Amino acid sequence: MTRKISAKISAFIVVGAVLCAGFSACGDKGDVFPEKTGYEYAAPTQSEQAGIFVEPVEGISDDFIRGVDISSVLSEERSGVTYKNKDGGEEDIFKILADAGINYVRVRVWNDPYDSNGNGYGGGNCDANVAAEIGRRAAEYNMKLFVDFHYSDFWADPSKQMAPKDWEGLSVEEKAQKAYEYTLASMNTILDAGADVGMVQLGNETTTGMSGETKWSAASTIIKEGRRAVLEAGEAHGNPDIKIAIHFTNPENFDGIKGIIRRLESAGTEYDVFALSYYPYWHGSLENLTEVLRYVAERTGKQVMIAETSYCYTLEDGDGAGNSVGEKDLSKDYTASVQSQANAIRDVFAATVAAGENAIGVFYWEPAWIPVEAIDFDSSDADQIYESNKKKWEEFGSGWASSYAGEYDPDDAGKFYGGSSWDNQALFDHNGKALDSLYVFKYLKYGATSDLKVDFANDISITVNPGSDIKLPETCDVHFNDRSKNGPAAVTWNAEEISNVDTNKTGEYTVTGSFEDGTTITATIKVENVNWVKNPSFEDEDRSMWNFIYSGDSVLDYQKKETDSYTGEWAMHYWRNSEVEFSAEQTITGLQDGDYYLSAYIQGGDSGDDALMYLYAVSGDMVYKCDYEVNGWCEWVHPEINDIKVSNGELTVGIFFRGGKGAWGTMDDFYLCLED
């Protein structure tokens, strides 16, 4: 998974160990291959009433993959976790998933996720035996298995692609031979267990390489031998149609995806499915996702899918290990709620289906990775539960990494081992009860209806001058669960909290409000000097408020170049291969009377010996000026004018420059405020 395991994400903080060195470690397997359960999934034939609203996905087929990755589930169960259906009844999680409309299960496979003493690295201790057991149980409920070979002993993603311990120091050809032998043995183990393998992924998020190799030609050589082993094992087990997938990240980087396609073509890499990770927090818009998937399908003729996606239903941390996503990661289109989580899942499916007939499915990443035991952080036994969880993370591998993983990955897992930072993105609550959002898979074709209610309202922020009155809006935009009636609704603000805001002191305050149905909203009130200059740093596309004054050819323009801007990407820019003279100004109205302060940030050079430059303000008959000199690239000067008196509510602010041939410079971040 993208950004899943990185020292930069300190939210992944606690870990686990020994799970299944063989089937015997997974429980009593006297009957390793029990009879089929006879389970039959009853798919909806029309829209149903549910706890969530789901808009139907136009064009989705019955056999479209509705998948989940539950690689950690065995270690969760061994740690004492139990799962419950939406009615609260304890039930086999595989039946719960199948009843929710899920038809495919994905599982990661690491070569040897154990230290020299047999202690597991955590993250489910996912070796081939674990995959076999998960595949066996999935098959009992008619769910296919998608096997994800990382070709590493622990997490592989764009931030690291480490070779398995047994492959270290080998040549590419030797690694490829190892890949063939290991893949063949693993596939035989998984297929012998009774798993219905439909697809195998060779390498995980291989955007930056595979198994310690950074060149795609080397990765392709390893994939070739892995593919050969998969097809041989499938043929031997009467399953010759197993699809081969390769997996990449960062669909927001369209040019990067095009580059990957060119590398695949150049290396002659053979595969059936091009898979991407797509997390709404990090990977761009859904419209771009559809465009990327469609491009790949049309360019290559291959099938395409989303191998990983997720969204959070809460911001609460369930196990004390922190969360990998929080409030700052939320999309403007969703909040941290069960309904928003369902919307996010549905929208990824819709974007994928829209890519065309070569789009085959979507997998949700780790919906069952919940706290071993949920923690109420206000309770007296919170510390005791946390310590108990830590022991289970270590013993059973139910955290993202155990301390034992430091032997293999000292810079990341060795420092930041811990529990699950994914529990707020699960499709079960912290106590194991299925959320309504789990059942979105079931409703994708015909949709689901629910009682109309507000899902969320975007919090607001206002800035007021010191001493000003607070005026909060009477209505705010809300998002309803059916997504068709979004718009303004009356809000009642907490009068006591408003009275506690002291506008005579600069600072930040919060006031809560509520809508008629009880949904809450928060207003952040910042008491500070307001900048009255419109578009002061030129980042907004509308720059009509600025007036350029010059003679002859145009001297001024707007330049998008972060290195030449004081903040942001845009700045006002001047240059001409002859003498330069101009003014740039803005007239501001609606000002309250008082004394004002004006400043700007300016850089430049080659102005000439007789150059004249100044910041200015015009109020009635009064003209205020501040001369300045520029000293070179990124040597920002900051001219300031104080005590600018405004008595009629209007002020013109600007900058004047006259210089010699070839003079250049940029101006940014104009600031006009009422003085204290």
N, C-alpha and C positions, 0 to 999 in steps of 0.2 A: 504494500500500500504506500502511496506517495506520502512522504513526510511522516511516516508512521514511526520509524525507529531512527531517531537522530538525536545526538547530544543536544541539539538546539531546542528540541521539544522536551523540556524538563518535566512536562506533564506526565510522560510515560515513566512512572516511578516505582514499580515494585514487581516481584517476579516469582517464578516457580520452577519445579524440577520434575523428578522421575514420574513418568506416566506409563507408557506401555513399551517395555522392552520386548514384549511379545503379547499375544492375546491373553495369556494367563495373567498379565499385570492389569488387564482391563476388567477383571472380575472373573467369576466362575464361568468358564467357557467349556464345560463338559460337552455341550452340544453347540459347537462353533457355528454350524450352519443350520439354524432352526427352519422349520417349514415357513413358507410365506404366510403373512397374516390374513391374506384374502382381502386386504384393504382396497376399497374402491372410492376414489374421490368424486364427490357429487358437485360438479361445477355449476355455478348459477346459470340460469337461462334468461334472466332479466334483472333489472335493477332491484336492489334489496334495501330495506331499511337497516341502518347500521349506526354505530357510535361515531362514525366519521362520514363526511361527505367526500365522495370520489367522483370526479368527472370522467366519463368513459374515454378510453384511448382509441381514437378512430383508427381502424385498420389493423388492430392487434389480432394476431391469429391465435388459435387454441394451442398450437404447439410452440408459440413464442416462449423462450426460456424465461421463467420467473424464478430466479435463483438466489441462494444465500450461501455465504461462506461461514461455516460453523466449526472452523478448525479447532477452537479451544474447548468444544463442548464436553469431551471426555474428561479433561482435567477439571473442568467446572464440576461435573457430576462427582468425580472422585473427591473433590473438596467439600462435598456435601450440598451442592446446589441442586434444588429441584425446580421443575418448571410447571406452570399451571396454565390451563387454557383461559379464554376470555371470561368464562364463568367462574373462574377461581378453583376449578377442580384440578388436582395434581394428575399429570398425564405424561406419557413418553413424549419428549420434545419432538421426536421425528413425526409422530402422529399429529402433534399440534401444528407443525410446519406444513405437513401435507394437507391438513384440513384448512389451512390458510391459503391454499392455492399454489403453494411452492412445488415445483416439479423438478428441481435440480439442486444439488448440494455441491459446493466447492470445498476443497480441503488442501491446505499447503503441505508440502512434504520437504523436510530437510534431510540431508544425507545422514548425519550423525550428531544430533543435538544433545550430546551428553559429554561430560568431562571424563577424564581418565579413570575416575572412580565410579562412573555410571550415574552420576547426578545430572538430572536434566537441566537444560538451559532455560526452560520456561516457554511461554507463549504457546502452551499446549503440548510441548515436547513432541512436535509433529513429525514422526518418522513414518515409514511405509506401513508399519503395523497399526499405527493410529489411523492412517488413511483407510486401511483395509476394514477396520472395525466401523468407522463412520460410514464407509461405503456399504458395508453389509447391512447396517441398520437402516440406511436410507432406502436400500433396495426392498426392504420389507414393506415399505409404504410407497413403492413404485416411483421413487425419485432416482434419477440418474446421478452419476458422480462425475465431477469435473476435477481432475487431479492437477495440482499446481506444483510442479517440481521447481524449487528455487535453485537447485544445484549449488547449494551452500549449506553450511551446518546451522545457520541461523538466519535471521531476517536479511533478505536481499531487496533493495529498492534503489532508486537513483542516487542516494547518498552513499551507498556502499554495495559492492558486489564482490564479496569475499569468496575465495575458493574453499571448498571443503578441506578439512585437515588432511585427508588422505590424498588430496590432489596437489598439495602445495609443492612448488618447485618443479612441476611437470611441464613438459612442452604442450603446445596446443593439441597436437596429435595424440599425445598420451592422455590428456584430459578428455578428449573425445572418446577414446577407447574406454576410459573409466565411466564416462557418461553412458555409453552403450551397456556396459556390464551392470552398472547400478540401476539403470532404468529398467532393463529387462527383469532383473531380480525383483525390483519393487513392483512392477506391473504384474508379475506372476503372483506375488503375495496378495495384491489387492484383488485381482480377478479370481484367484483361488478362493477368496473369502466370500465370493458371491456378489461383489459390487457390480452394478450395471454401469460401467464406465462409458460415457458418451463422448468425452472430450479430455484431452491432456494438454496442459500448458507447459512449455519448455522454457524455463527461465521466468523470473518474476520482475516486472517493471524494469525491463532491460534497456531502458533509454540510454544508460551510460556504460553498458557492457554486461558481462556475465562471468562469474567464477574467476574473478581476478583479471579477466581480459577486457581491455578497453576498445579494441578494434572489432568492428562488426564482422569482419572476415573470420576472426577467431571464434566469435560467438556463433556464427553460422556453421562453422565446422563442428562445434559441440552439439548444436541443435540437430544437425544432420544425423549424427549417430544416436542421439536420443530419440529422434523420430523413427529411425530404423528399428530400435528396440521396442517402441510402442506398437508399431505395426506387426512385428513378429509375435509379440505377446498376444495381441488382439486376435491375430489369425489363429494362433494355437488354441485360443479359448472360444473359437467360434464367433468372434466379435471383430470382423475385419473393417468395420466402418468408423472406427474411433477417429474423431477429428483432432488435428494438431493446431493448437493456438499459440501465438506469440503475443507478448504483453508489453505495452509501453504506457507512458504517462504524459501529462502536460498537453492536453488537446487545445488549451488556450494559445499555445505556440504553434500556429498553423504552419509557419515556415519550417519549424522544427519537425513536424509530422511529415511534411513533404520531403525533408532531408532523410528521414528514416526510411521512407518508401524507396528513395533512390538507392540507399545503402542495401536494402533488401534485394532490389533488382540487380544491383551490381554483384552481390555475393551469390545470387542464385538461390536464396533461402527458400526452401519448400515448406509451405504451411497451408492451412485451410481457413483459419480464422485470425483476423487482426483485432486484438482486444486492447481496450484503453481503460485506465482508471479515470473516473470523473467524480470529484468531490466539489460540490457547489461553493464551498469556502475558498477554494484555491484555483479552480480550473476554468474560469471564464463563464460565458453565457451559454444557455441552452441552445440558442440559435447558432452559435459558433460550433457547438458540439455536433448538431445535426449536419452542418456544412462539412465539418471535418470527416465524419463517418461516411457521408455521401461521397466525398472526394476519394477517400480510400477505397470504397467499394467500386466506384467507377474506374479508378485508375488501375487497380490490381485485379478486379474481378473476384476478390475474396469476400468471404462473409465477415461481418463486423459485429462487435458487441461491446458492452461495458462490463468489465470483469470485476470492478469494485466501485461502489458508491455508498453514501450514507448521509444522514442528517440527524441532528440532535432533537430530542423531545423535551429536554429539561436542561437547565444550567447547573443543577445540583450535582455535587460529587458524592457518589454512593459508597466509596470504600476508602477514602483518605489518600488515594494515589494521585489525585488531581485529574483534570480532564484535558484532553488534547485540543478540544475546541471550546470556546467560551463566548461571551457576549460580543466581543469585538469581531468574531468570525461570522456572525449572523448575516444572512442575506436580507436585503430590504423587502423581499417578497415573502419571507417566512420568519416566524419567531421560533423560540424553543417551546413547542407545544406538540401534542400528539397529532392534532389536525395538520399543523404545518409540516411535521415529519411525513405524514401521509401524502401531503401535496407535493413535497420535494421528491419523494419516490415516484409518484405518478408522473411528474413532469419529466424525470429522466427517462422513464419508459416511453413517454410520448415523443420526446426528442429523438430517441433511438429508433422507434418505429418509423418516424418521419424520414429517416435516412434512406428508406427504400426496401425492396424485397430481400436484399442481402443482409439486412440487419436481423440478427437472430435472438438477441436476449440481453438481459441485465442481471447482474448479481449484486446483492446487498452484502456489505462486508460486516461480519461478526455481529449479527443481531442478538446473539445469546451470550455475549461476553459481559456478564453482569457481576456485581460484587459477590465474593464468596459469602460474606454476610454483610448485609447493609448496615451502615453506621448512622445513628442519630447523634450528630455531633454535640447536641445539647444535653445528652444523657450522661449519667455518671459512669456508665460502663463503656463509653466510646473508646477509651484508650485500650481497655482489655480486649474489645472486639478487634481493634486494629492490630494488636499484637498477635491475636489468634489468626487473623487473615494472613499476616506476614509469614507465619509458619506454614500455612497451607500453600501460599504462593511458592514457597521454596520446595515443599515436599511434593506437591502434585503438579507444579508447572502452570498454575492457573493465573499467574501474573504475566505481564508482557516479557519479563526476563527475570531470571534468578541470579543470585550472586555467583553461581557456578559458571554462568555465561561469560564472566570476566576473563576466563582462561582463553576463550576464542575471540572475544570482542571487548578488550580492556578499556577502550576509549569511550564506549557508549554504554553497553549493557553492564560493564564492570563498574561504572560509576552511577548509573541511573536506574538500576534494576528496581522492580517493584510490581504493583498490581495492575489493574485494568484502568486505563485512562479513557476507555471506550464506553463505559457503562451508561453515560448520558446519551449515547447514540444507539443503544440497543433497542430492540423491538419488544423487549420485556422490561417491566419495571424493576426497581432495585431488589424486589423480593421475589422475582421470577414469574410474575403474572403477565400473561400476554397483553400487550397494549392493543388498542383498536387499530393502530397503524400497521400492525403485523398483517392484518387481513386485507390490506390494500391490494396485494397480489391477486386475491380472489375476485376483486371487484373491477379489475382493470378493463375488462371487455364491456360490461354493461353498466358499470358505475354503481354508486351507492348513495342513498339519501339519508339525511339526518335532520333533526330539529334545527331550525335556523338559530344561529348564535354568533356572537363576536368571537373570532379567533384571537385577534390581537390588534393593538393600536401602536403605531410607531411613536415612541417617546419624542418629546419636543424640547427645544432649547431656545431660550430668549436671552438677550443681553440688554441691560438697562444701564443708563448713566447713574452715577452716584446721586442720591437725593430724588430720583424720579419715582413716579408711581408705577406699581406693577399692574400690567394689564394682560391677563391670560386669556386665550381665546375661548369663546363660548362653545365652539364645536371643534372637533378634531377628526381626522380621517381614521376610519376603522376598517379592518379586514374581516369580513364574515366568512364562515366556514364554507358557504357555497360559492364564494369568489365572484359572484355576479352582482352583489349589492354593495360593493366596497364604496365608501364615501364618507361624508361628514355625519357626525352624530353628536348630540348634546353631551357635554361633560360637566360634572360638578366638581369644583376644586375644593380641597381641604382648607377651610377658612383659617383654622388655627395655625396650620403650617405657613400660610401666606403671612399671617400677622407676625410670625417669628423671623421673617426675612428683614434684615436691617439694611436698607438701601443706602444708609449713610456710610456703610463700610464696604469696601471692595471685597469680593469673595464669591463663592459658589454655593447655591442653596438648591434643595429639591423640594418640590411640592407634588403630592399625589392627587390624582383625580379619578373619578369613576363614571362609567356609563350606566345607563338604566339597568342593564342586566348584571351589573357588578364587576364587569371587566375594568381593570385598572390601567392607568397611564401615568407616566412620570414627566413632570416638567422640570428641567434644569434651568435655574435662574442665575445668570452670571452678572454680578454687579461690577462693571468696569467701564472705563472710558470707551465709548463707541467710536469706531473709525468711520467718519462720514464720507470718505472718498468712495465712490462707486467703482467697482472692479479695480481695486488699488494695485493689484499685482498682475493684472491682465490675463488671468487664468480663464475667466469666463469668455465665451465666444462673442457675446454682445459687448462691443467696445465703443458703441456710438456716443457714449457720454464724453469721450475724449476728443478734443478739437486740436488739429494740427495747423499751425500757422507758419508759412514759409514762402519764399519767392523762388521762382524757377522750378527746377525739377524737384520731385519728392525726395526728401531726405530721410524721413522717418518711416518705420514700419514696425510690425510686431514679430518677434523672433521666438520660435520654439527651440530652445537649446538650454538644457538644464545647467550646463557648466557656465553659461553666461547670465544666469538668473540668480538673484539673491535668494529667493525661495521659489519653489514650484518649478515649472518648465518654461514659462513664458516671461518675456520682458519687452519693454519698449526699446527699440534699437535704432541707432543712427550711424550712417557712413555715406560719404560721397567722395569721389576722386577729384574734388575741387573744394573751394571754400564752402563752409557749412554755416547756415544760420537758420534757427527755427525756434518756435515756442510750441509747447504742448500743454494744454490747460483743460480744466473742468470746472464748470459753474455748479455750485451746490446750493440747493434751496431747502427751506424748511428747518433751518437751524434755529435753536433757541439762542437768545441773546447771551453774550458772555465773552470771555477771553479764550482763544483757541491756540492750539499748538500744531505746527505742520512740520513734517519731515519726509525724507525719501532716501533711498539707497542708490548710489550711482558709481559706475566704473567707466574707465575710458582711457584714451591715449592719443598721441600725435595731434594734440590740439593746436600747437603753434604758440609763438611767443606772445602774440597779441590777443589771445583767446579771452572771451568773457563768458562766464557761466554763473547762473544764480537760480535759486529756488525763490518763488514769489507767491504772494497772496494779495488780492485786491478786495477791499471791503469799503464800499461807497467811494469816497474820495481818497481813501488811505491806501498806499501801496507799501507792502512789507517785502524786504529782500534779504537773502542770505547768500553771499558769494561762496563759491567752492572751487577746488581744483581737483582734477583727476590725475591718478598716478600710475595707471597701468592695469593690466588684466587681473581681475579678481582682487584688486586693491580697492575695496569698497569704501567710499566716503559717505558720510551721513549728515548732510546739512539740515539744520533745524531752525525754525522761527518760533519764538514765544510771544505771548501777549498780543495776539491778533484779535482786535476788537470787532465783534459782530453785533450790530444793533438793528438790522432790518431783515434778519433771517437768511441772508444770502452772502455767498463768498465765492470768489474765483481763485483757484489754486493752480499753480503751474510751474514750469521750468523753462528757462531761456538758455540758449547756447549759441555762441558764435565762435568759429574756429577755422583753422587753416585747412589746406588741401589734405585730404586723407584722414581727417579727424574721425574717430569712431568711439562708440560707447553704448552702454545699456543703462536703463533706468528702471527701478523696480520698487515695489512696496511703499507707495505713498501712504502717508498716515496723517489724518486730521482728527483731533479730538478736543473736547472741551476740557480746559485745565481745571484741576481741583480747586 
